Amino acid sequence: MKLVCTQNDLSTNLSLVSRAVPSRPTHPVLANVLLQADADTQQVSLTAFDLELGIRTTFAATVISSGAMTLPAKLLNDIVARLPEGEITLEEEEGEVPFIAAIASQHGRYQIRGMGVEEFPELPVLEKGEFVHLPADALMEGLKGSLFATSADESKQILKGLHLTVQQDTLEFAATDGHRLAVVQTANDTSDGEETRQLEVTVPAKAFRELERMLGKLQASEPIALNCDRGQIVFEWSEQRLTCRTLEGQYPAYRQLIPRQFERQIAIDRKQLLGALERIAIIADQKNNIVKFHIDTDKQELALSVDAQDVGSGKEFLPAEISGGGNLDIAFNIAYLMDGVKALPSGEIEMHLNTAVTPVVLTPIGGLQMTYLIMPVQIRN
């Protein structure tokens, strides 16, 4: 095997697939990345698989002779990332056991011991089911507006996933950790009038984060093919592939959590609110990460305050358009609130609320259909 490629192509693709390499592999070959070079197609593919998440990327190169081998992912990634920009030659040294790959740039040459491909596990192949095609930009929008709200709690496995609903004209993304809920709807405009297979599936947030990273790094523009069957899900486009296990169990009926009516509405400039939260968060600490809101309907003003013992206090005043109800004091976890405000993709946002202890919903004014629900924190005197 011998190939010539650019340092940037090899480094970019290695950094993507390396995220599917387990930190504690159950078998030595799982710590490696599978490298395959094809002289007929003039393409190189890299594959990593931790037996749950699998990533394969493919890029163009000058392949002088075909071949395949596995190489230590971390070592290879670290070397290539530090090589200067320009062409890299990678070749297998013939007759060597164990396998040795030589990597040469204009400034130096490195040798890495590898392993054969026989023990490297194959990525799952779904023979049944039909592919659903999703627009790449709509997929990216949905992931950006929802992934941050998934849970990191190992005891809540189903909440560590993002719930995707594919319908004829829309894609719906939902994520919750029990304290907040993000729901995004984007247009599914790839059906061309044909009947689209409808499905609901919960996918680990880790897999969707890697998919989001791949779509961004590799600048995907064509529709993404999705196939789901028997607890496995596969995403494919342009010879790129990500596969993982789906999460079992019933995802919460999140639509029932969103109130239908509200007593109060507040329209406010998103950047002004985010700036005030970022400044006032400096005072908050881990024990007291609560921001209090005083809603003043007479002054048409929001007063934000933080009071952290042994640290200090802070207060910010923001103009707002407040309608319905009277004055109200309400409090939030400042980190959860900032996450939602950052994700809302508009210049102005609306806060919809009833009382100091019932769910509050944030939505953008215009643009993407996004709902961010956050539970207030009970204020104790």
SULVEN-V29589 format. One record per residue. N is the residue number from 1. RES is the residue in one small letter. SS is DSSP state (helix for helix, strand for strand, loop for the rest). PHI is phi in degrees with one decimal (* if undefined). BURIAL is b if it has 24 or more other ideal C-beta (glycine too) atoms within 12 Angstrom, else e. Layout:
BEGIN
n: [N	N]
res: [RES	RES]
ss: [SS	SS]
phi: [PHI	PHI]
burial: [BURIAL	BURIAL]
END
This chain:
BEGIN
n: [1	2	3	4	5	6	7	8	9	10	11	12	13	14	15	16	17	18	19	20	21	22	23	24	25	26	27	28	29	30	31	32	33	34	35	36	37	38	39	40	41	42	43	44	45	46	47	48	49	50	51	52	53	54	55	56	57	58	59	60	61	62	63	64	65	66	67	68	69	70	71	72	73	74	75	76	77	78	79	80	81	82	83	84	85	86	87	88	89	90	91	92	93	94	95	96	97	98	99	100	101	102	103	104	105	106	107	108	109	110	111	112	113	114	115	116	117	118	119	120	121	122	123	124	125	126	127	128	129	130	131	132	133	134	135	136	137	138	139	140	141	142	143	144	145	146	147	148	149	150	151	152	153	154	155	156	157	158	159	160	161	162	163	164	165	166	167	168	169	170	171	172	173	174	175	176	177	178	179	180	181	182	183	184	185	186	187	188	189	190	191	192	193	194	195	196	197	198	199	200	201	202	203	204	205	206	207	208	209	210	211	212	213	214	215	216	217	218	219	220	221	222	223	224	225	226	227	228	229	230	231	232	233	234	235	236	237	238	239	240	241	242	243	244	245	246	247	248	249	250	251	252	253	254	255	256	257	258	259	260	261	262	263	264	265	266	267	268	269	270	271	272	273	274	275	276	277	278	279	280	281	282	283	284	285	286	287	288	289	290	291	292	293	294	295	296	297	298	299	300	301	302	303	304	305	306	307	308	309	310	311	312	313	314	315	316	317	318	319	320	321	322	323	324	325	326	327	328	329	330	331	332	333	334	335	336	337	338	339	340	341	342	343	344	345	346	347	348	349	350	351	352	353	354	355	356	357	358	359	360	361	362	363	364	365	366	367	368	369	370	371	372	373	374	375	376	377	378	379	380	381]
res: [m	k	l	v	c	t	q	n	d	l	s	t	n	l	s	l	v	s	r	a	v	p	s	r	p	t	h	p	v	l	a	n	v	l	l	q	a	d	a	d	t	q	q	v	s	l	t	a	f	d	l	e	l	g	i	r	t	t	f	a	a	t	v	i	s	s	g	a	m	t	l	p	a	k	l	l	n	d	i	v	a	r	l	p	e	g	e	i	t	l	e	e	e	e	g	e	v	p	f	i	a	a	i	a	s	q	h	g	r	y	q	i	r	g	m	g	v	e	e	f	p	e	l	p	v	l	e	k	g	e	f	v	h	l	p	a	d	a	l	m	e	g	l	k	g	s	l	f	a	t	s	a	d	e	s	k	q	i	l	k	g	l	h	l	t	v	q	q	d	t	l	e	f	a	a	t	d	g	h	r	l	a	v	v	q	t	a	n	d	t	s	d	g	e	e	t	r	q	l	e	v	t	v	p	a	k	a	f	r	e	l	e	r	m	l	g	k	l	q	a	s	e	p	i	a	l	n	c	d	r	g	q	i	v	f	e	w	s	e	q	r	l	t	c	r	t	l	e	g	q	y	p	a	y	r	q	l	i	p	r	q	f	e	r	q	i	a	i	d	r	k	q	l	l	g	a	l	e	r	i	a	i	i	a	d	q	k	n	n	i	v	k	f	h	i	d	t	d	k	q	e	l	a	l	s	v	d	a	q	d	v	g	s	g	k	e	f	l	p	a	e	i	s	g	g	g	n	l	d	i	a	f	n	i	a	y	l	m	d	g	v	k	a	l	p	s	g	e	i	e	m	h	l	n	t	a	v	t	p	v	v	l	t	p	i	g	g	l	q	m	t	y	l	i	m	p	v	q	i	r	n]
ss: [loop	strand	strand	strand	strand	strand	helix	helix	helix	helix	helix	helix	helix	helix	helix	helix	helix	helix	helix	helix	loop	loop	loop	loop	loop	loop	loop	helix	helix	helix	helix	strand	strand	strand	strand	strand	strand	strand	loop	loop	loop	loop	strand	strand	strand	strand	strand	strand	strand	loop	loop	loop	strand	strand	strand	strand	strand	strand	strand	strand	loop	strand	strand	strand	strand	loop	strand	strand	strand	strand	strand	strand	helix	helix	helix	helix	helix	helix	helix	helix	helix	helix	loop	loop	loop	loop	strand	strand	strand	strand	strand	strand	loop	loop	loop	loop	loop	loop	loop	strand	strand	strand	strand	strand	loop	loop	loop	loop	strand	strand	strand	strand	strand	strand	strand	loop	loop	loop	loop	loop	loop	loop	loop	loop	loop	loop	loop	loop	loop	loop	loop	strand	strand	strand	loop	helix	helix	helix	helix	helix	helix	helix	helix	helix	loop	loop	helix	helix	helix	loop	loop	loop	loop	loop	loop	loop	helix	helix	helix	helix	strand	strand	strand	strand	strand	strand	loop	loop	loop	strand	strand	strand	strand	strand	strand	strand	loop	loop	loop	strand	strand	strand	strand	strand	strand	strand	strand	loop	loop	loop	loop	loop	loop	loop	loop	loop	loop	loop	strand	strand	strand	strand	strand	strand	helix	helix	helix	helix	helix	helix	helix	helix	helix	helix	helix	helix	helix	loop	loop	loop	loop	loop	loop	strand	strand	strand	strand	strand	strand	loop	loop	strand	strand	strand	strand	strand	strand	loop	loop	strand	strand	strand	strand	strand	strand	strand	loop	loop	loop	loop	loop	loop	loop	helix	helix	helix	helix	loop	loop	loop	loop	loop	loop	strand	strand	strand	strand	strand	strand	helix	helix	helix	helix	helix	helix	helix	helix	helix	helix	helix	loop	loop	loop	loop	loop	loop	loop	loop	loop	strand	strand	strand	strand	strand	strand	strand	loop	loop	loop	loop	strand	strand	strand	strand	strand	strand	strand	strand	loop	loop	loop	strand	strand	strand	strand	strand	strand	strand	strand	loop	strand	strand	strand	loop	loop	loop	loop	strand	strand	strand	strand	strand	strand	helix	helix	helix	helix	helix	helix	helix	helix	helix	helix	loop	loop	loop	loop	strand	strand	strand	strand	strand	strand	loop	loop	loop	loop	loop	loop	strand	strand	strand	strand	strand	loop	loop	loop	loop	strand	strand	strand	strand	strand	strand	loop	loop	strand	loop	loop	loop	loop]
phi: [*	-152.1	-148.4	-127.8	-145.3	-86.2	-60.1	-65.4	-62.5	-67.3	-66.3	-61.0	-72.3	-64.9	-64.5	-73.4	-72.3	-62.3	-74.3	-100.6	-89.1	-67.1	-71.9	-127.8	-64.7	-79.4	-142.7	-52.5	-69.0	-71.3	-80.9	-102.6	-109.2	-83.7	-112.5	-126.5	-120.1	-122.2	-70.9	-70.7	-93.9	56.2	-133.4	-121.2	-119.9	-120.8	-135.7	-134.1	-153.7	-99.3	79.5	-121.9	-110.1	-126.2	-130.0	-129.0	-120.1	-134.5	-144.7	-78.4	-155.0	-92.2	-97.5	-81.1	-146.7	-73.3	168.4	-152.0	-162.4	-113.1	-131.6	-55.8	-63.1	-65.3	-63.2	-63.2	-62.4	-63.6	-67.4	-63.7	-62.5	-96.4	-72.0	-69.1	-61.8	131.1	-78.9	-125.4	-107.2	-123.9	-144.3	-88.3	-78.5	-69.0	78.5	-89.0	-134.4	-68.5	-59.1	-128.9	-106.4	-106.7	-117.3	-124.3	-120.9	-69.1	-112.2	-174.9	-144.2	-127.6	-120.2	-128.5	-80.3	-123.3	-135.9	-72.5	-93.3	-60.3	-91.4	-74.0	-70.7	-76.6	-66.6	-58.3	-117.7	-94.5	-87.9	-103.4	80.3	-119.2	-76.1	-109.4	-102.8	-116.7	-66.3	-61.3	-67.6	-67.0	-64.8	-63.2	-60.0	-64.7	-67.0	-62.0	-89.4	-136.5	-56.0	-63.0	-91.6	-71.2	-86.0	-107.4	-79.8	-63.5	-79.7	-116.8	-55.8	-66.1	-79.6	-80.5	-110.3	-107.2	-94.8	-110.7	-116.8	-103.7	-124.4	-54.9	-115.2	-136.4	-116.5	-122.8	-114.7	-135.8	-144.6	-149.0	-116.1	96.8	-110.7	-147.3	-141.5	-118.0	-127.7	-127.2	-116.3	-127.4	-79.7	-103.9	-110.5	-104.8	-77.3	53.8	84.1	-82.8	-67.5	-100.5	-62.5	-95.1	-153.4	-129.7	-151.0	-109.6	-115.3	-52.6	-58.0	-58.4	-66.0	-67.4	-64.9	-69.0	-63.2	-60.5	-65.4	-64.1	-61.7	-73.5	-67.6	-93.8	51.4	-68.7	-125.7	-81.8	-58.7	-95.9	-86.3	-118.5	-133.7	-134.6	-164.0	51.9	79.0	-123.0	-131.6	-128.4	-115.1	-138.7	-167.8	44.2	67.0	-100.4	-150.2	-132.4	-133.4	-159.8	-82.5	-83.8	-90.7	-87.6	117.1	-88.5	-73.2	-55.3	-76.2	-67.1	-63.5	-73.7	-81.4	-85.6	-60.4	-89.3	-130.2	-135.4	-85.1	-130.3	-133.0	-128.4	-102.9	-148.2	-68.5	-63.8	-65.4	-64.7	-64.7	-63.7	-60.8	-64.6	-64.6	-65.1	-70.3	-73.1	-66.8	-61.5	-79.5	-65.1	-128.6	-65.2	-78.4	-134.1	-98.8	-106.3	-110.3	-99.7	-111.9	-109.2	-93.7	-110.3	-70.5	-68.2	-84.2	51.6	-147.4	-107.6	-109.6	-100.7	-143.6	-132.8	-134.2	-115.0	-60.3	68.6	-117.1	150.1	-144.6	-150.9	-146.8	-133.6	-121.3	-129.1	-71.3	-154.8	-97.2	-112.5	-131.7	80.8	66.5	-114.6	-63.5	-151.9	-107.6	-147.5	-133.7	-137.7	-67.0	-66.1	-67.8	-63.2	-66.5	-63.1	-56.1	-68.1	-64.0	-62.5	-78.7	-71.1	-94.3	-155.0	-71.7	-120.5	-129.6	-117.5	-107.7	-115.0	-151.0	-115.4	-123.6	-76.9	-126.6	-110.0	-55.9	-112.6	-116.8	-109.6	-137.8	-77.2	-93.2	85.7	82.8	-59.6	-81.0	-135.9	-124.2	-120.4	-103.2	-135.0	-84.8	-67.0	-101.2	-68.0	-85.3	-109.4	-78.7]
burial: [b	b	b	b	b	b	b	e	b	b	b	b	b	b	b	b	b	b	b	b	b	b	e	e	b	e	e	e	b	b	b	b	b	b	b	b	b	b	e	e	e	e	b	b	b	b	b	b	b	b	e	b	b	b	b	b	b	b	b	e	b	b	b	e	e	e	b	b	b	b	b	b	b	b	b	b	b	e	b	b	e	e	b	e	e	e	e	b	b	b	b	b	b	e	e	e	e	e	b	b	b	b	b	b	b	e	e	e	e	b	e	b	e	b	b	e	b	e	e	b	b	e	b	b	e	e	e	e	e	e	b	b	b	b	b	b	b	b	b	b	b	b	b	b	b	b	b	b	b	b	b	e	e	e	e	e	e	b	b	b	b	b	b	b	b	b	e	e	e	b	b	b	b	b	b	b	b	e	b	b	b	b	b	b	b	b	e	b	e	b	e	e	e	e	e	b	b	e	b	b	b	b	b	b	b	b	b	b	b	b	b	b	b	b	b	e	b	b	e	b	e	e	b	b	b	b	b	b	e	e	e	b	b	b	b	b	b	b	e	b	b	b	b	b	b	b	b	e	e	e	b	b	e	b	e	e	b	b	e	e	e	b	e	b	b	b	b	b	e	b	e	b	b	b	e	b	b	b	e	b	b	e	b	b	e	e	e	b	b	b	b	b	b	b	b	e	e	e	e	e	b	b	b	b	b	b	e	e	e	e	e	e	e	b	e	b	e	b	e	b	e	b	e	e	e	e	e	b	b	b	b	b	b	b	b	b	b	b	b	b	b	b	b	b	b	b	e	b	b	b	b	b	b	e	e	b	e	e	b	b	b	b	b	b	b	e	e	b	b	b	b	b	b	b	b	b	b	e	e	e	e]
END
